[in-house]
C-alpha cells in the first residue's frame, strides 16, 4: 500500500535519529545477541484451506514441528549478471475488512475493557491492604478510569511538576476538578497487576522476571493478535525511557534516550502494532522452530502469529538478519528482506568497501544462491557508505534513479539505486514511526517503580495504536484526511471520556484565598466567560449528572 494514501500527501518518512543522509542505516545499535522471555498466547485458527506447497495457516504448531535446523554447510554463491529479477510475492490472504469508524473511547476500550480494569482494581486494592492494613485504598473501575484519563490529560499539558496542576497559579481544571492530588498519588502508589504473595522465588534463575506486569502483557498481546494484519510487516526494537533502579534497564548509547527497557515489536508500514515482547536477557527459542541463534529466535517468535503460506513479507535490520533465518521463514511461506552483516554470509565473496568505493557512488554487486531449496539474493550497494542486503524475493533490477548531493561539485547528482533498497526502505520504518508518535505526547508521571513506567508506556502505545486503527478505518470509509482527527484530538477525547463518562462530578476542594484584599476584590468581580465546550457523545448520553439545577440568579434575556 502506498503510504501517501494513508498519511496524506504531506507525510514524510521519519528516519532514525542516528541515521545520516544515505538511504538506510546498515549499522546496529545493539551489542550482544541476547534474547527475551516471552509468553504469547497461541494464535487461533484463521484459515480453513491449505495453500499448495506451503503449510496450513491454521495448524501452526503441527507444521512447524517438521522444520529442521538449517545445515551448517556454506552455500555456493554466484555473481548475477544481466537483468534477471524476482517478482514481488502475490499476497494470498484477504485484506483487512474495513470496520466502521468508531469513537475514540470505543477503540480504547477494545484494549482496556471493564473486565481487565476490574482485575487491576482487585490487585491494587489487595496490594494496598498488604502494604498497610490500617490504611487500605479501595479502588473502583471509575477511580481507575479517572486516573488513566487524568494522566493522559497531563501528557497533553506537559507541566514540569505534577503538583503544579493543582497549584493556585497554574491550576488546570481538567485535572484538578477530576480528582485531588492525594487521590492521584494514592492510586499511583497502589497500582498493581499481580499478587505479591504468589511471586516466584527471587533465587530461582528460571523465574519470570516480568511477573509483576505479566497479566498486563498477556492481555495486551492477546488484543494485538486480534487486529487484522497487512501483508508487509517489520520487526524492530523500541526503547522505553527509564533511569530508575531496575535489573531490566539497558544502556544503548546510540539511542536518543540512552537508558530504559527494550521491547521488540511487530508492526506494519503504518506503525500498527500486532505483537510485542519485553527484553529480559534470557534466550528462549520459539516452540516448533529450530534454534537459529538469539536474534533470529526473536524474529521467529514475533512472526509466530503470521499466517503461513500466504506470502506475507517480513522486514528486519542487520541485527536480526541471516541466511538461516530467511531460509526458515521461507519454508513456512513467509518472504523476507533485510540488511545483513557480511560476516553472516558464509561463502559469499563480496568486493571490499574500498574496491566498491573506487567504482563510484551508486555501484553495486549482486550474488545469488540456492540453499536448502530456498533462493537467496545478496546485494552490496555503495551510497555514502556501503550497505549489504539479503532477501528471498527482492533483487537489484530494476534500478531506480535517486538524487544525492555531491560534496565535491556541490551539486545534486542522480545515481542508480537497486530495487531491493527501495523495497526495504518502503516498509522498514513502521516501528520508528510508532516511536515518533508515542514521543509526541508521552506520559511523564515520575515513579521509582519500574513496572509503573512500563504501564504508562503501554498506555501511550495503545492510544497511538487506536489512533492508527481509526485512521485505517476512516481512510477505508473514504473520509478525507483533513476531516480525520489528529492524534492530539484523539487522545484528548479518550482522556475526556475516561474522566467524565459515567462519573458523577463533585465540587473540588479549594484552598482558602490569600489575605490580599486587592486580589479578593478582583475575584469578586465576575464576568461572563465563553460558553463551555460541548462534551463528546458518550458523556452526553451517559444519563449521569444531567439534572437541572435551581438558581436564584436570573440570566438576562
SVG drawing of the C-alpha trace seen along z (x, -y; Angstrom):
<svg xmlns="http://www.w3.org/2000/svg" viewBox="-35 -46 75 79">
<polyline fill="none" stroke="black" stroke-width="0.4" points="0.0,0.0 1.2,-3.5 1.9,-5.3 0.8,-8.6 -2.7,-7.2 -2.8,-6.6 -0.9,-9.5 -1.7,-12.1 0.5,-13.9 2.3,-15.9 3.6,-12.8 7.3,-12.2 9.2,-9.1 10.9,-9.6 14.4,-8.3 16.1,-7.1 17.7,-9.9 21.2,-8.4 21.0,-8.0 22.8,-10.0 21.5,-11.2 22.0,-7.8 19.0,-5.7 19.3,-3.4 21.4,-2.5 23.2,0.7 24.7,0.5 23.1,1.8 23.0,0.2 22.9,3.5 26.0,5.2 25.2,8.7 22.9,11.1 20.6,11.7 17.0,12.8 13.9,12.2 11.5,14.1 8.1,14.1 4.8,15.7 2.4,15.3 -1.0,16.8 -1.2,19.3 -2.9,17.9 -6.4,19.0 -7.2,21.0 -7.8,18.4 -7.7,20.3 -9.6,23.4 -8.0,24.0 -4.4,25.1 -2.1,23.5 -0.3,25.9 3.4,26.3 3.0,24.5 1.9,25.5 -1.6,24.8 -2.2,21.4 -4.5,23.0 -2.3,25.8 0.8,23.8 2.4,26.0 2.0,29.2 3.5,27.5 6.5,26.1 7.5,29.4 8.6,30.6 11.1,27.8 14.7,29.0 17.5,26.8 19.4,25.4 22.6,27.1 25.9,25.6 27.4,26.0 28.2,22.8 26.1,22.2 27.6,21.7 27.2,18.1 27.4,16.9 27.6,13.5 24.4,12.3 24.9,10.8 22.2,9.3 18.8,8.1 17.3,11.2 15.0,10.3 12.4,11.9 8.7,10.9 7.1,9.4 5.2,12.2 1.4,12.1 -0.5,11.8 -2.9,14.8 -4.6,13.6 -7.8,11.5 -7.1,7.8 -8.4,6.4 -12.2,5.9 -12.9,2.2 -14.5,1.7 -17.0,-1.1 -15.4,-4.3 -15.9,-4.3 -15.5,-6.9 -12.0,-7.2 -13.1,-5.8 -14.6,-2.7 -11.2,-1.9 -9.5,-2.3 -12.0,-0.1 -11.3,2.7 -7.8,2.9 -8.7,1.9 -12.1,3.5 -14.1,3.4 -13.1,7.0 -9.3,6.2 -9.8,2.9 -11.6,4.8 -8.7,7.1 -6.3,4.2 -8.6,2.7 -8.7,6.0 -5.0,6.5 -4.3,2.8 -6.7,3.0 -5.0,6.2 -1.6,4.7 -2.8,1.6 -4.0,3.9 -0.8,5.9 1.3,2.7 -0.7,1.0 -3.7,2.9 -4.6,-0.2 -5.0,-2.4 -6.4,-0.4 -7.1,-2.2 -10.3,-0.6 -10.1,-1.2 -13.1,-1.0 -13.2,-0.9 -14.4,-4.5 -11.5,-5.6 -9.0,-3.8 -10.6,-5.2 -10.4,-8.7 -6.8,-8.1 -5.9,-7.0 -7.8,-9.9 -6.0,-12.3 -2.5,-11.1 -3.4,-11.1 -4.6,-14.7 -1.3,-15.6 0.6,-14.2 -1.0,-16.8 -0.5,-19.7 3.2,-18.9 3.7,-20.9 7.2,-20.2 5.8,-19.1 2.8,-17.1 1.8,-19.4 1.5,-22.3 -1.8,-21.0 -3.4,-21.8 -1.4,-24.9 -3.2,-28.3 -1.0,-29.8 -1.0,-27.0 -4.2,-25.2 -5.6,-23.0 -9.3,-22.5 -9.4,-19.3 -7.1,-17.7 -7.8,-19.4 -11.6,-19.0 -11.4,-15.3 -9.5,-14.1 -7.5,-15.6 -3.7,-15.4 -3.7,-13.0 -6.1,-10.7 -3.9,-10.5 -0.9,-9.8 -2.7,-7.0 -3.9,-5.3 -0.4,-5.6 1.3,-4.1 -1.3,-1.2 -1.3,-0.4 -0.6,3.3 -1.3,6.2 -0.3,9.4 -0.4,10.8 2.9,10.4 2.3,13.4 2.3,15.6 5.5,14.1 8.3,16.5 11.3,17.1 14.0,14.4 16.7,17.1 15.2,19.1 17.2,18.5 14.2,19.6 11.7,17.2 9.5,14.9 11.2,11.5 8.1,9.8 5.8,11.4 4.5,8.0 3.3,7.0 2.6,10.4 -1.2,10.1 -0.9,6.7 1.5,8.0 -0.6,11.1 -3.8,9.2 -2.4,6.5 -0.5,9.1 -3.7,11.1 -5.6,7.9 -2.9,7.0 -3.1,10.5 -6.8,9.9 -6.0,7.0 -6.3,7.9 -2.8,7.8 -1.3,6.2 1.0,8.0 4.1,6.1 5.4,6.4 8.6,5.4 10.4,6.4 12.4,3.9 13.3,2.7 11.8,0.0 13.2,-1.8 11.1,-2.8 12.9,-5.7 13.6,-5.0 16.6,-5.8 15.3,-4.3 16.7,-1.2 15.9,2.0 17.8,5.0 15.9,4.9 17.2,1.5 19.6,1.3 22.1,-1.2 22.1,-2.0 24.4,-4.8 23.2,-5.3 19.6,-6.0 18.2,-9.5 17.1,-8.2 20.0,-6.0 18.6,-4.3 15.4,-2.2 13.7,1.0 14.0,2.7 10.9,4.1 10.7,6.0 7.7,5.1 6.0,6.5 4.4,3.6 3.3,2.8 4.3,-0.1 1.6,-2.3 3.0,-1.7 0.1,0.5 1.5,3.0 0.5,6.6 2.8,8.3 5.5,7.3 7.6,8.7 9.9,7.2 13.6,7.9 14.7,9.8 18.1,11.2 17.1,14.9 17.4,16.9 14.3,18.8 13.5,20.4 10.0,20.4 8.2,23.8 8.2,25.7 11.0,23.6 14.7,24.7 17.1,22.7 19.0,20.4 20.5,18.0 19.2,15.3 18.5,12.6 16.9,15.0 14.7,16.6 13.3,13.1 12.0,12.7 10.6,16.3 8.7,15.5 7.3,12.3 6.3,14.0 4.6,16.9 1.2,15.1 1.7,14.5 -0.4,16.9 1.7,19.4 1.9,20.0 0.1,16.7 3.1,14.8 3.4,12.3 6.6,10.2 8.8,9.6 11.4,6.8 14.2,6.5 17.7,4.9 21.2,6.4 21.0,7.3 18.3,10.0 19.0,10.9 20.9,14.0 20.8,16.9 19.3,19.4 16.5,17.0 15.4,16.3 15.6,20.0 13.3,21.0 10.8,18.2 10.7,19.1 10.0,22.8 6.8,21.7 5.7,19.4 6.9,16.0 9.2,13.9 11.7,11.6 14.2,8.9 16.7,7.0 20.1,5.5 22.7,8.1 26.3,8.2 28.8,9.6 30.1,12.0 26.8,13.8 27.0,14.5 29.2,17.6 31.0,18.3 29.8,15.1 32.8,13.2 31.7,9.6 34.1,6.8 35.7,4.8 34.4,1.4 37.5,-0.2 37.1,1.5 33.4,0.6 34.1,-3.0 36.6,-3.2 33.8,-2.3 31.9,-5.4 28.7,-6.2 25.8,-4.1 27.8,-1.0 26.6,2.4 27.3,6.1 24.6,8.9 25.2,12.5 22.7,15.4 22.5,18.9 20.0,21.7 20.4,23.1 18.2,26.0 15.8,25.3 15.4,21.5 16.6,18.9 18.6,16.0 19.9,12.8 22.6,10.6 23.2,7.1 26.0,4.8 25.5,1.1 27.6,-1.9 26.0,-5.3 27.6,-7.4 28.9,-4.2 28.4,-0.5 25.3,1.4 24.5,5.1 21.0,6.6 19.7,10.1 16.3,11.3 14.3,14.3 12.4,12.4 13.9,8.9 16.8,8.3 18.8,5.5 17.0,5.0 15.3,2.8 17.4,-0.1 15.9,-3.3 17.4,-6.8 17.7,-8.8 19.1,-12.2 22.1,-12.8 24.1,-15.9 27.7,-15.7 30.1,-17.4 32.9,-17.8 30.9,-19.5 28.3,-20.9 25.5,-20.0 22.7,-17.4 23.5,-14.3 21.5,-11.3 22.8,-7.8 21.3,-4.3 19.8,-2.5 19.0,1.2 15.3,2.1 15.9,4.1 17.0,0.9 13.7,-0.9 11.7,2.2 13.4,2.2 13.1,-1.5 9.4,-1.5 8.2,0.6 11.0,0.9 10.2,-2.3 6.9,-1.1 8.4,-0.7 10.3,-4.0 7.0,-5.7 5.3,-4.3 8.1,-5.6 7.8,-9.1 4.1,-9.2 4.4,-7.9 7.1,-10.5 4.9,-13.4 2.6,-13.2 4.4,-10.8 3.1,-10.4 5.7,-12.0 4.4,-10.9 7.5,-10.1 7.7,-6.9 10.5,-4.9 8.7,-1.6 9.9,0.0 6.5,1.6 4.6,-1.7 6.9,-3.2 6.2,-0.2 2.4,-0.6 2.4,-4.3 4.4,-3.5 2.0,-0.8 -0.9,-3.3 0.8,-5.6 1.4,-2.8 -2.3,-1.6 -3.6,-5.2 -1.3,-5.5 -2.4,-2.1 -6.0,-3.0 -5.5,-6.2 -3.7,-4.3 -6.6,-1.9 -9.0,-4.8 -7.1,-6.3 -7.2,-3.0 -10.9,-2.7 -11.6,-6.3 -9.5,-6.0 -11.3,-2.9 -14.6,-4.8 -13.4,-7.5 -13.2,-10.1 -10.8,-12.9 -7.6,-13.3 -8.4,-16.9 -11.6,-15.7 -9.9,-12.9 -8.9,-13.6 -5.3,-14.3 -3.5,-12.3 -3.8,-15.3 -7.6,-15.5 -8.0,-11.7 -6.0,-11.4 -7.8,-14.3 -11.2,-12.7 -10.1,-9.5 -8.9,-11.3 -12.1,-13.4 -14.3,-10.3 -12.4,-8.4 -12.6,-11.3 -16.3,-12.1 -18.3,-9.3 -20.5,-7.6 -19.0,-9.6 -20.8,-12.0 -18.9,-15.3 -18.2,-16.5 -17.1,-20.0 -13.4,-20.1 -11.9,-21.3 -10.4,-24.7 -7.8,-26.2 -8.6,-29.5 -7.6,-32.6 -4.7,-34.7 -5.0,-37.7 -4.6,-40.2 -7.6,-42.5 -6.9,-43.6 -6.8,-40.0 -10.1,-39.2 -11.8,-42.3 -10.6,-41.2 -12.0,-37.7 -15.4,-39.1 -15.8,-41.0 -17.3,-38.4 -17.6,-38.4 -19.5,-36.2 -16.9,-34.0 -17.1,-32.0 -19.5,-29.1 -18.4,-25.7 -17.1,-23.2 -19.7,-20.6 -18.7,-17.2 -18.4,-14.1 -21.3,-11.9 -20.6,-9.2 -20.6,-11.8 -23.8,-13.5 -25.7,-10.2 -24.5,-8.5 -27.6,-9.8 -25.5,-10.9 -25.2,-14.4 -27.7,-15.9 -30.4,-17.1 -31.4,-20.8 -30.1,-23.0 -32.1,-25.7 -30.5,-29.1 -31.9,-32.3 -29.9,-34.4 -31.8,-35.1 -29.9,-35.4 -30.9,-38.4 -32.9,-37.6"/>
</svg>
